[in-house]
Amino acid sequence: MSDAGFAELFAISQMAPGPSILLVSLIGWRVAGLPGLLIATIAITPPSSLLAWAMGRAMAHWSNRPALRTLKAGWCRWRLA
């Protein structure tokens, strides 16, 4: 892929609403067509999805711990400031 081709795909991915994961899908599409798009998207999605799932499970499991309550309270105050 040329520098110009990458810059074009990067610009498209930044203009579209949503996460920047679109760039990976577009590169897969440009390199290998529809199969490349599907493989690139499927390859990039599970790590972040599994991390979010694991953190959600951990937060639900330990939600009554004082340290976690303090952390959540501090996070809420920081975001409102």
N, C-alpha and C positions, 0 to 999 in steps of 0.2 A: 504494500500500500504506500502510495506517495504521501509526501508531506501535505500537499494540497488536498488530497482525498481525505486525509485524517482531519485537517482543519475544517473541511466542509461538513463532515459527519459531526465533529465537535460543535460547530455552530448550530446545526439542526437539533442536536440533543439539548443544547442550552436554551433554545427558543421554545421547545415543547414543555408543557407543564408536567410536573411529576419529578420523580427522582432521576439522578444522573446516571442510573443504571442503563438508561436508554442508549448511551454511547456504546456500551459493550454489545448490546443487541444489534445496533447499526453496523458495527465493525464486523460482527459475525455474518450479517447479511451481505455486506460488501465483499467479504472474502469468499464465502461459500454459499451464497444464496439463502433460500429458506431453511435448508437443514442447518446451515451455519448460524442463522439467527436463533433457531430453536435450541441448538446445543449451547451456544454462548449464554443465552438467557437462563437455561436450566442449570448451567454450571455456576453462574454467579449468584443465583438466588438463594440456595440452601444455607450457606454459611450465616448470612445475616438473619434469615428466618429462624434458624435453629438457635442462634444467640438470643434473639428476642423472645422466643418461646421459653428457653431455659431461664432467662431473667424474670419473665412473668411467673413461672412456676416457683422460682426462689422467693420472689416478693410475696406471692400468695402463701407460701409455706411458712415464712418467717415474718409475716406482717405484724404479729403481736410482740415482737422483740423491741425493747426500748431503744436500742441503737438505730434500728430501722425506722421507727416512728420519728426519732429525732432527725434523722437524715431526710426523711420525706417532708417534715415540717420546715426544715431549713431550706430545702429545695423550693418549696412553695413560696416562702418569704423572699428568696432570692429572685425568683421569676417575676414576682409582683413589683419588685423595686425598680 
